[in-house]
């Protein structure tokens, strides 16, 4: 269709990113080297542009060559006329955002709720109103503050707190529901602010970064707070993991429900001799048997350990269980914007989750981390 603009939730862009890198991983060594060299040149150039540093003529020349040989070919795959992408509804992976930026298709992240009509902040073309990994800057007429969720006092820049907004585009209130209005509105400096329920922080006084949901935030038994969404995103960067949900409220450690990406796992299993050529990916018995295979379990253990290398020790997944049926709108486990309905998932897999905290349970697997 050759679109010029594309708007979607991050899940679509994650799939494109994974698809490209999977194909590159299967290419001859020389093509892989050309691809990674070209992407490294583009990353160096865009890093300088983002933070207003000069780009040398030599770097610009290298970029133009790389763009012609590699990046232009990737843009052609998506129609060849895509100018920019708008992403919202959930947090995007910085790795994925950088990939699209580096192939020449900037990602404009935005943020807001139905109650905020719905956009409060948005990234714009050019670097004055955009930072990668941030949801842009406040729209004209909107004031965004980060406040302590308990005291409702503004927190210092760079500190995490609840995202709140004021302005003409914010709703007047919930109709005939004063109790709800009392919960979400408060006044500061003569303005009426709406509490979004989202955690975030501000950078350089204007760039907003969303870090999670206050209601999704939970505390481990040792008192450490866990913000699950960023950790789940790190785990889902594995090409073999489609979805994951962390759990650990008032428990000694985190556990995870892991939904494998069978589109990636089945070809790997066939190559390893664990499944027959032409096997049906939708065969639930095949899926179940694969996830019981010692080789597949080792693969997922390795992927989880690799992802956890960037996490703090108390954030890591200690036990996990495979879920062969993906979370979807059809089974009422995803919202229309593809967010997980955690309470419904937790209830549906209550026995599995409890089993992960039982010594000697056979419902899941333990990740053995090396002590440093």
C-alpha positions as a LaTeX table, in Angstrom:
\begin{tabular}{lrrr}
\hline
Residue & $x$ (\AA) & $y$ (\AA) & $z$ (\AA) \\
\hline
Unk1 & 0.00 & 0.00 & 0.00 \\
Unk2 & 3.06 & 2.26 & 0.30 \\
Unk3 & 1.91 & 4.30 & 3.34 \\
Unk4 & 3.54 & 7.61 & 4.20 \\
Unk5 & 2.54 & 7.51 & 7.88 \\
Unk6 & 1.96 & 4.53 & 10.17 \\
Unk7 & 0.23 & 4.62 & 13.56 \\
Unk8 & 0.17 & 1.57 & 15.83 \\
Unk9 & 0.89 & 0.08 & 19.25 \\
Unk10 & 4.54 & $-0.99$ & 19.79 \\
Unk11 & 3.77 & $-4.69$ & 19.32 \\
Unk12 & 3.72 & $-4.24$ & 15.52 \\
Unk13 & 7.09 & $-2.49$ & 15.44 \\
Unk14 & 8.58 & $-5.13$ & 17.73 \\
Unk15 & 7.53 & $-7.81$ & 15.24 \\
Unk16 & 9.08 & $-5.92$ & 12.32 \\
Unk17 & 12.31 & $-5.47$ & 14.28 \\
Unk18 & 12.42 & $-9.17$ & 15.19 \\
Unk19 & 11.64 & $-10.21$ & 11.61 \\
Unk20 & 14.47 & $-8.13$ & 10.15 \\
Unk21 & 17.03 & $-9.34$ & 12.70 \\
Unk22 & 15.98 & $-12.96$ & 12.30 \\
Unk23 & 16.57 & $-12.73$ & 8.53 \\
Unk24 & 19.90 & $-11.03$ & 9.08 \\
Unk25 & 20.89 & $-13.79$ & 11.49 \\
Unk26 & 20.29 & $-16.36$ & 8.75 \\
Unk27 & 22.25 & $-14.42$ & 6.09 \\
Unk28 & 25.86 & $-15.18$ & 5.06 \\
Unk29 & 28.57 & $-13.77$ & 7.33 \\
Unk30 & 29.56 & $-11.00$ & 4.88 \\
Unk31 & 25.99 & $-9.67$ & 4.61 \\
Unk32 & 25.66 & $-9.75$ & 8.38 \\
Unk33 & 28.85 & $-7.73$ & 8.73 \\
Unk34 & 27.68 & $-5.16$ & 6.16 \\
Unk35 & 24.34 & $-4.80$ & 7.94 \\
Unk36 & 25.83 & $-4.32$ & 11.41 \\
Unk37 & 28.51 & $-1.93$ & 10.13 \\
Unk38 & 25.89 & 0.20 & 8.35 \\
Unk39 & 23.65 & 0.29 & 11.43 \\
Unk40 & 26.60 & 1.26 & 13.64 \\
Unk41 & 27.39 & 4.21 & 11.34 \\
Unk42 & 23.75 & 5.35 & 11.39 \\
Unk43 & 23.62 & 5.03 & 15.20 \\
Unk44 & 26.76 & 7.13 & 15.63 \\
Unk45 & 25.39 & 9.84 & 13.34 \\
Unk46 & 21.91 & 9.92 & 14.88 \\
Unk47 & 23.32 & 9.96 & 18.41 \\
Unk48 & 25.19 & 13.17 & 17.53 \\
Unk49 & 22.16 & 14.74 & 15.85 \\
Unk50 & 19.88 & 13.93 & 18.78 \\
Unk51 & 22.13 & 15.75 & 21.23 \\
Unk52 & 23.07 & 18.59 & 18.83 \\
Unk53 & 26.67 & 17.54 & 18.33 \\
Unk54 & 28.46 & 18.23 & 15.01 \\
Unk55 & 28.58 & 15.45 & 12.41 \\
Unk56 & 31.91 & 15.29 & 10.58 \\
Unk57 & 31.95 & 15.24 & 6.75 \\
Unk58 & 33.59 & 11.78 & 6.89 \\
Unk59 & 30.82 & 10.37 & 9.09 \\
Unk60 & 28.15 & 11.92 & 6.86 \\
Unk61 & 29.80 & 10.36 & 3.79 \\
Unk62 & 29.91 & 6.93 & 5.45 \\
Unk63 & 26.26 & 7.33 & 6.41 \\
Unk64 & 25.19 & 8.14 & 2.85 \\
Unk65 & 26.94 & 5.02 & 1.55 \\
Unk66 & 25.43 & 2.87 & 4.32 \\
Unk67 & 22.00 & 4.33 & 3.66 \\
Unk68 & 22.16 & 3.50 & $-0.03$ \\
Unk69 & 23.46 & $-0.04$ & 0.48 \\
Unk70 & 21.42 & $-1.12$ & 3.53 \\
Unk71 & 18.89 & 1.28 & 5.02 \\
Unk72 & 17.13 & 2.19 & 1.77 \\
Unk73 & 16.51 & $-1.52$ & 1.15 \\
Unk74 & 14.84 & $-1.86$ & 4.54 \\
Unk75 & 12.64 & 1.17 & 3.85 \\
Unk76 & 11.58 & $-0.43$ & 0.56 \\
Unk77 & 10.31 & $-3.47$ & 2.47 \\
Unk78 & 7.80 & $-1.14$ & 4.16 \\
Unk79 & 6.68 & 0.50 & 0.93 \\
Unk80 & 9.52 & 2.93 & 0.43 \\
Unk81 & 7.48 & 6.06 & 1.25 \\
Unk82 & 7.14 & 5.83 & 5.03 \\
Unk83 & 8.09 & 9.21 & 6.51 \\
Unk84 & 7.42 & 8.58 & 10.17 \\
Unk85 & 5.77 & 6.28 & 12.66 \\
Unk86 & 3.50 & 7.26 & 15.54 \\
Unk87 & 3.50 & 4.86 & 18.45 \\
Unk88 & 1.34 & 4.82 & 21.57 \\
Unk89 & $-0.79$ & 2.70 & 23.85 \\
Unk90 & 2.22 & 1.14 & 25.59 \\
Unk91 & 5.91 & 1.78 & 26.15 \\
Unk92 & 8.18 & 1.15 & 23.17 \\
Unk93 & 11.54 & $-0.59$ & 23.44 \\
Unk94 & 14.44 & 1.85 & 23.07 \\
Unk95 & 16.30 & $-0.74$ & 20.97 \\
Unk96 & 13.38 & $-0.90$ & 18.52 \\
Unk97 & 12.97 & 2.89 & 18.38 \\
Unk98 & 16.66 & 3.31 & 17.62 \\
Unk99 & 16.44 & 0.71 & 14.85 \\
Unk100 & 13.67 & 2.59 & 13.02 \\
Unk101 & 15.43 & 5.91 & 13.58 \\
Unk102 & 18.63 & 4.51 & 12.12 \\
Unk103 & 16.98 & 3.13 & 8.98 \\
Unk104 & 15.46 & 6.56 & 8.36 \\
Unk105 & 11.92 & 6.22 & 9.70 \\
Unk106 & 11.62 & 8.36 & 12.88 \\
Unk107 & 9.27 & 7.14 & 15.62 \\
Unk108 & 7.04 & 9.76 & 17.26 \\
Unk109 & 5.92 & 8.40 & 20.61 \\
Unk110 & 2.89 & 9.95 & 22.27 \\
Unk111 & 1.15 & 9.67 & 25.61 \\
Unk112 & $-2.28$ & 10.31 & 27.06 \\
Unk113 & $-5.57$ & 8.83 & 28.24 \\
Unk114 & $-9.20$ & 9.03 & 27.15 \\
Unk115 & $-9.63$ & 11.59 & 29.96 \\
Unk116 & $-6.96$ & 13.80 & 28.37 \\
Unk117 & $-8.61$ & 13.92 & 24.94 \\
Unk118 & $-6.45$ & 11.71 & 24.53 \\
Unk119 & $-2.94$ & 13.10 & 23.87 \\
Unk120 & $-0.98$ & 15.03 & 26.50 \\
Unk121 & 2.52 & 14.77 & 25.08 \\
Unk122 & 3.91 & 13.82 & 21.67 \\
Unk123 & 7.18 & 13.65 & 19.83 \\
Unk124 & 7.51 & 15.74 & 16.68 \\
Unk125 & 9.82 & 15.57 & 13.63 \\
Unk126 & 13.20 & 17.09 & 14.36 \\
Unk127 & 15.14 & 16.95 & 17.60 \\
Unk128 & 13.73 & 20.00 & 19.38 \\
Unk129 & 10.63 & 18.11 & 20.50 \\
Unk130 & 11.86 & 14.55 & 20.61 \\
Unk131 & 14.19 & 12.29 & 22.58 \\
Unk132 & 14.38 & 8.57 & 21.89 \\
Unk133 & 12.73 & 6.60 & 24.67 \\
Unk134 & 10.61 & 9.58 & 25.78 \\
Unk135 & 7.01 & 10.35 & 24.86 \\
Unk136 & 7.72 & 13.80 & 23.50 \\
Unk137 & 6.77 & 17.16 & 24.98 \\
Unk138 & 3.50 & 18.58 & 26.30 \\
Unk139 & 1.07 & 19.83 & 23.67 \\
Unk140 & 0.35 & 23.56 & 23.56 \\
Unk141 & $-2.01$ & 24.48 & 26.39 \\
Unk142 & $-1.15$ & 21.38 & 28.47 \\
Unk143 & 0.93 & 21.47 & 31.67 \\
Unk144 & 2.56 & 18.22 & 32.79 \\
Unk145 & 3.90 & 17.70 & 36.32 \\
Unk146 & 5.49 & 14.73 & 38.09 \\
Unk147 & 4.28 & 14.53 & 41.69 \\
Unk148 & 4.70 & 12.31 & 44.72 \\
Unk149 & 1.64 & 9.98 & 44.63 \\
Unk150 & 1.15 & 10.38 & 48.40 \\
Unk151 & 1.88 & 14.05 & 49.12 \\
Unk152 & 0.96 & 15.36 & 45.62 \\
Unk153 & 4.00 & 17.63 & 45.78 \\
Unk154 & 6.11 & 18.08 & 42.66 \\
Unk155 & 9.27 & 15.95 & 42.69 \\
Unk156 & 12.71 & 17.12 & 41.47 \\
Unk157 & 13.51 & 16.64 & 37.78 \\
Unk158 & 14.69 & 13.13 & 36.98 \\
Unk159 & 12.88 & 11.54 & 39.93 \\
Unk160 & 10.03 & 9.11 & 39.35 \\
Unk161 & 6.49 & 10.01 & 40.39 \\
Unk162 & 2.89 & 10.15 & 39.18 \\
Unk163 & 2.26 & 11.89 & 35.85 \\
Unk164 & $-0.37$ & 14.62 & 36.18 \\
Unk165 & $-1.78$ & 17.02 & 33.62 \\
Unk166 & $-3.70$ & 20.28 & 33.51 \\
Unk167 & $-5.17$ & 22.31 & 30.64 \\
Unk168 & $-8.24$ & 22.90 & 28.50 \\
Unk169 & $-7.96$ & 19.48 & 26.85 \\
Unk170 & $-8.27$ & 17.66 & 30.19 \\
Unk171 & $-11.78$ & 16.41 & 30.95 \\
Unk172 & $-14.05$ & 18.44 & 33.22 \\
Unk173 & $-14.78$ & 15.31 & 35.24 \\
Unk174 & $-16.55$ & 11.97 & 35.36 \\
Unk175 & $-20.28$ & 12.55 & 34.86 \\
Unk176 & $-22.35$ & 12.09 & 38.02 \\
Unk177 & $-19.43$ & 10.53 & 39.89 \\
Unk178 & $-18.06$ & 12.96 & 42.44 \\
Unk179 & $-16.26$ & 10.23 & 44.38 \\
Unk180 & $-14.19$ & 9.34 & 41.34 \\
Unk181 & $-13.52$ & 13.03 & 40.65 \\
Unk182 & $-12.16$ & 13.52 & 44.17 \\
Unk183 & $-9.73$ & 10.67 & 43.57 \\
Unk184 & $-8.28$ & 11.99 & 40.32 \\
Unk185 & $-8.27$ & 15.79 & 40.66 \\
Unk186 & $-6.24$ & 18.15 & 42.85 \\
Unk187 & $-5.15$ & 21.79 & 42.65 \\
Unk188 & $-1.60$ & 23.13 & 42.37 \\
Unk189 & $-0.53$ & 26.72 & 41.70 \\
Unk190 & $-4.06$ & 27.71 & 40.69 \\
Unk191 & $-4.45$ & 24.87 & 38.18 \\
Unk192 & $-6.67$ & 21.80 & 38.34 \\
Unk193 & $-4.54$ & 18.71 & 37.74 \\
Unk194 & $-5.66$ & 15.24 & 36.65 \\
Unk195 & $-3.89$ & 12.21 & 38.13 \\
Unk196 & $-3.16$ & 9.70 & 35.37 \\
Unk197 & $-2.16$ & 6.77 & 37.57 \\
Unk198 & 1.02 & 6.38 & 35.50 \\
Unk199 & 4.58 & 6.55 & 36.79 \\
Unk200 & 7.01 & 8.74 & 34.92 \\
Unk201 & 9.84 & 11.23 & 35.06 \\
Unk202 & 10.83 & 14.43 & 33.29 \\
Unk203 & 14.08 & 15.08 & 31.42 \\
Unk204 & 15.49 & 18.52 & 30.58 \\
Unk205 & 12.30 & 20.04 & 31.93 \\
Unk206 & 10.13 & 18.96 & 29.01 \\
Unk207 & 10.67 & 15.38 & 27.79 \\
Unk208 & 8.32 & 12.90 & 29.47 \\
Unk209 & 9.25 & 9.26 & 30.08 \\
Unk210 & 6.60 & 6.76 & 31.21 \\
Unk211 & 8.02 & 4.06 & 33.49 \\
Unk212 & 4.94 & 2.09 & 34.54 \\
Unk213 & 1.52 & 2.06 & 36.18 \\
Unk214 & 1.11 & 2.84 & 39.87 \\
Unk215 & $-1.49$ & 0.07 & 40.16 \\
Unk216 & 0.94 & $-2.37$ & 38.49 \\
Unk217 & 3.76 & $-1.41$ & 40.86 \\
Unk218 & 4.20 & $-4.02$ & 43.57 \\
Unk219 & 6.48 & $-4.70$ & 46.50 \\
Unk220 & 8.41 & $-7.89$ & 47.17 \\
Unk221 & 8.51 & $-9.44$ & 50.62 \\
Unk222 & 11.87 & $-7.71$ & 51.23 \\
Unk223 & 10.31 & $-4.28$ & 50.62 \\
Unk224 & 11.83 & $-3.73$ & 47.17 \\
Unk225 & 9.48 & $-2.14$ & 44.62 \\
Unk226 & 9.03 & $-3.76$ & 41.21 \\
Unk227 & 7.82 & $-1.96$ & 38.09 \\
Unk228 & 6.98 & $-4.97$ & 35.89 \\
Unk229 & 6.37 & $-3.46$ & 32.43 \\
Unk230 & 9.99 & $-2.43$ & 31.62 \\
Unk231 & 11.26 & $-5.81$ & 32.88 \\
Unk232 & 8.69 & $-7.66$ & 30.77 \\
Unk233 & 9.77 & $-5.65$ & 27.76 \\
Unk234 & 13.40 & $-6.69$ & 28.31 \\
Unk235 & 12.38 & $-10.36$ & 28.43 \\
Unk236 & 10.27 & $-10.01$ & 25.28 \\
Unk237 & 13.28 & $-8.77$ & 23.33 \\
Unk238 & 14.19 & $-12.43$ & 22.98 \\
Unk239 & 12.99 & $-13.59$ & 19.57 \\
Unk240 & 11.66 & $-16.75$ & 21.22 \\
Unk241 & 9.44 & $-14.93$ & 23.75 \\
Unk242 & 6.17 & $-13.45$ & 22.51 \\
Unk243 & 4.64 & $-12.32$ & 25.83 \\
Unk244 & 5.48 & $-12.48$ & 29.51 \\
Unk245 & 3.85 & $-11.44$ & 32.77 \\
Unk246 & 5.79 & $-10.94$ & 35.99 \\
Unk247 & 4.30 & $-11.65$ & 39.40 \\
Unk248 & 5.76 & $-11.21$ & 42.87 \\
Unk249 & 3.55 & $-9.01$ & 45.08 \\
Unk250 & 4.49 & $-9.70$ & 48.73 \\
Unk251 & 6.54 & $-12.73$ & 47.66 \\
Unk252 & 10.21 & $-13.52$ & 48.16 \\
Unk253 & 11.04 & $-13.31$ & 44.45 \\
Unk254 & 9.61 & $-12.68$ & 40.97 \\
Unk255 & 8.12 & $-15.42$ & 38.83 \\
Unk256 & 7.02 & $-15.17$ & 35.20 \\
Unk257 & 4.46 & $-16.66$ & 32.87 \\
Unk258 & 6.26 & $-16.99$ & 29.52 \\
Unk259 & 4.37 & $-17.26$ & 26.20 \\
Unk260 & 6.77 & $-18.62$ & 23.54 \\
Unk261 & 6.80 & $-17.22$ & 20.02 \\
Unk262 & 6.12 & $-20.45$ & 18.15 \\
Unk263 & 6.67 & $-18.76$ & 14.78 \\
Unk264 & 10.33 & $-18.51$ & 15.83 \\
Unk265 & 10.55 & $-21.58$ & 18.06 \\
Unk266 & 9.16 & $-24.14$ & 15.61 \\
Unk267 & 11.77 & $-23.52$ & 12.84 \\
Unk268 & 14.47 & $-23.72$ & 15.52 \\
Unk269 & 12.98 & $-26.97$ & 16.84 \\
Unk270 & 12.83 & $-28.49$ & 13.33 \\
Unk271 & 16.46 & $-27.54$ & 12.74 \\
Unk272 & 17.40 & $-29.17$ & 16.06 \\
Unk273 & 15.47 & $-32.33$ & 15.21 \\
Unk274 & 12.83 & $-31.75$ & 17.91 \\
Unk275 & 9.93 & $-31.45$ & 15.44 \\
Unk276 & 9.20 & $-32.78$ & 11.98 \\
Unk277 & 9.31 & $-30.67$ & 8.82 \\
Unk278 & 5.85 & $-29.32$ & 8.05 \\
Unk279 & 4.66 & $-29.55$ & 11.67 \\
Unk280 & 1.58 & $-27.45$ & 12.46 \\
Unk281 & 2.45 & $-24.48$ & 14.62 \\
Unk282 & $-1.15$ & $-24.33$ & 15.91 \\
Unk283 & $-1.08$ & $-27.93$ & 17.21 \\
Unk284 & $-1.46$ & $-27.44$ & 20.99 \\
Unk285 & $-0.13$ & $-30.92$ & 21.76 \\
Unk286 & 3.01 & $-30.14$ & 19.76 \\
Unk287 & 3.42 & $-26.85$ & 21.58 \\
Unk288 & 3.05 & $-28.53$ & 24.97 \\
Unk289 & 5.52 & $-31.29$ & 24.12 \\
Unk290 & 8.07 & $-28.79$ & 22.81 \\
Unk291 & 7.95 & $-26.80$ & 26.05 \\
Unk292 & 8.61 & $-30.00$ & 28.01 \\
Unk293 & 11.68 & $-30.77$ & 25.91 \\
Unk294 & 14.96 & $-30.48$ & 27.80 \\
Unk295 & 16.59 & $-28.66$ & 24.87 \\
Unk296 & 13.78 & $-26.09$ & 24.66 \\
Unk297 & 13.82 & $-25.53$ & 28.42 \\
Unk298 & 17.60 & $-24.89$ & 28.26 \\
Unk299 & 17.03 & $-22.44$ & 25.40 \\
Unk300 & 14.51 & $-20.43$ & 27.40 \\
Unk301 & 16.64 & $-20.59$ & 30.54 \\
Unk302 & 19.49 & $-19.07$ & 28.53 \\
Unk303 & 17.25 & $-16.35$ & 27.03 \\
Unk304 & 15.88 & $-15.39$ & 30.46 \\
Unk305 & 19.37 & $-15.27$ & 31.98 \\
Unk306 & 20.63 & $-13.11$ & 29.11 \\
Unk307 & 17.74 & $-10.66$ & 29.50 \\
Unk308 & 18.20 & $-10.57$ & 33.27 \\
Unk309 & 21.83 & $-9.50$ & 32.96 \\
Unk310 & 20.63 & $-5.88$ & 32.76 \\
Unk311 & 18.32 & $-6.20$ & 35.79 \\
Unk312 & 19.00 & $-5.69$ & 39.48 \\
Unk313 & 19.30 & $-8.96$ & 41.38 \\
Unk314 & 15.93 & $-8.57$ & 43.14 \\
Unk315 & 14.18 & $-7.83$ & 39.81 \\
Unk316 & 15.20 & $-11.10$ & 38.14 \\
Unk317 & 12.86 & $-13.97$ & 37.36 \\
Unk318 & 13.64 & $-16.91$ & 39.65 \\
Unk319 & 10.91 & $-19.32$ & 38.52 \\
Unk320 & 8.98 & $-19.42$ & 35.25 \\
Unk321 & 6.26 & $-21.45$ & 33.59 \\
Unk322 & 5.49 & $-21.78$ & 29.85 \\
Unk323 & 2.02 & $-20.75$ & 28.65 \\
Unk324 & 1.28 & $-22.23$ & 25.22 \\
Unk325 & $-1.91$ & $-20.21$ & 24.54 \\
Unk326 & $-1.06$ & $-16.50$ & 23.97 \\
Unk327 & $-2.78$ & $-13.70$ & 25.86 \\
Unk328 & $-5.30$ & $-12.14$ & 23.46 \\
Unk329 & $-8.52$ & $-10.15$ & 23.22 \\
Unk330 & $-10.26$ & $-13.37$ & 22.26 \\
Unk331 & $-9.54$ & $-14.93$ & 25.66 \\
Unk332 & $-10.13$ & $-11.59$ & 27.41 \\
Unk333 & $-6.54$ & $-11.28$ & 28.59 \\
Unk334 & $-5.64$ & $-8.21$ & 26.50 \\
Unk335 & $-7.32$ & $-4.82$ & 26.19 \\
Unk336 & $-8.03$ & $-3.31$ & 22.74 \\
Unk337 & $-4.72$ & $-1.42$ & 22.98 \\
Unk338 & $-2.94$ & $-4.74$ & 23.70 \\
Unk339 & $-2.26$ & $-4.12$ & 27.40 \\
Unk340 & $-2.41$ & $-7.17$ & 29.65 \\
Unk341 & $-5.37$ & $-7.61$ & 31.99 \\
Unk342 & $-3.19$ & $-8.69$ & 34.89 \\
Unk343 & $-5.98$ & $-9.53$ & 37.29 \\
Unk344 & $-7.65$ & $-11.82$ & 34.75 \\
Unk345 & $-4.37$ & $-13.51$ & 33.77 \\
Unk346 & $-3.45$ & $-13.97$ & 37.43 \\
Unk347 & $-6.82$ & $-15.54$ & 38.21 \\
Unk348 & $-6.72$ & $-17.82$ & 35.15 \\
Unk349 & $-3.25$ & $-19.11$ & 36.04 \\
Unk350 & $-3.56$ & $-18.90$ & 39.82 \\
Unk351 & $-2.61$ & $-22.55$ & 40.39 \\
Unk352 & 0.39 & $-22.27$ & 38.07 \\
Unk353 & 1.65 & $-19.14$ & 39.85 \\
Unk354 & 1.20 & $-20.71$ & 43.27 \\
Unk355 & 3.03 & $-23.79$ & 42.03 \\
Unk356 & 6.05 & $-21.66$ & 41.16 \\
Unk357 & 6.40 & $-20.79$ & 44.84 \\
Unk358 & 6.16 & $-24.43$ & 45.96 \\
Unk359 & 9.38 & $-26.37$ & 46.46 \\
Unk360 & 9.63 & $-29.35$ & 44.14 \\
Unk361 & 6.76 & $-28.19$ & 41.94 \\
Unk362 & 6.66 & $-29.55$ & 38.41 \\
Unk363 & 4.66 & $-26.69$ & 36.88 \\
Unk364 & 7.68 & $-24.56$ & 36.02 \\
Unk365 & 11.44 & $-24.19$ & 35.94 \\
Unk366 & 14.10 & $-22.54$ & 38.08 \\
Unk367 & 16.63 & $-20.09$ & 36.63 \\
Unk368 & 20.04 & $-20.68$ & 38.21 \\
Unk369 & 22.02 & $-17.43$ & 38.21 \\
Unk370 & 25.76 & $-17.37$ & 38.78 \\
Unk371 & 26.78 & $-15.42$ & 41.83 \\
Unk372 & 29.18 & $-12.57$ & 41.15 \\
\hline
\end{tabular}
